[in-house]
Amino acid sequence: MAACAIAPSFRSVPSAARPFGCATECHEKETAVLGQAVRYVVKRFASAGSFPSVPRLGLDQESFKRLLAAFRLESTPACEAVSPPEDFWELTSLLIESGDGSEETRWVAHAVATACLADDHLWQDLGLPDRNALTRLLERYFRPLRERNVGEMRWKKFFYKQLCERAGFQACKAPSCRECSDYPTCFGKE
Ligand code: SF4
């Protein structure tokens, strides 16, 4: 597979120093998946008339410009000046806290939080082929958070459960998942 042109910061990391022991070919695949997700989210949610719409994926103007350049995207027509809901910002914070502090990780966090506002499974709202591709992406950028999803809960459910727990809310109907009527909604095939 030809080396991907996106995410140059990551591509330049020597293989021995790359996280998760992933070989070069594996990282090129992951980088291609990242490009697929970012392009999809920008086109679908950061364009005029999109719904939900998140202008610049919630990034500041300069960072969004760098994202467009890194992923070879044309600038999008400005969408209406709507502010993302509060949980968008809470979710980006949750993700960013679990990342390595790089701008690339912030881009992914904003893309994931944006896709969480739509109605389908998260992998679908990121334009990915399946849940596995999404899980690998989350493992690469937000590994501590990914590892907390030990039961393989659906990703959107998992993220919002984390936010509820942070806020001190008990979002669950039952004391344990095994006896909960919502089990299929939380853990069903995604
Ligand atoms: S299955 Fe029930 S108890 Fe488990 S996370 Fe979902 S809502 Fe909470």
Residues whose N, C-alpha, C, O or C-beta is under 5 A from the ligand:
A	BS01	SF4	A171 C172 K173 A174 S176 C177 C180 D182 Y183 C186
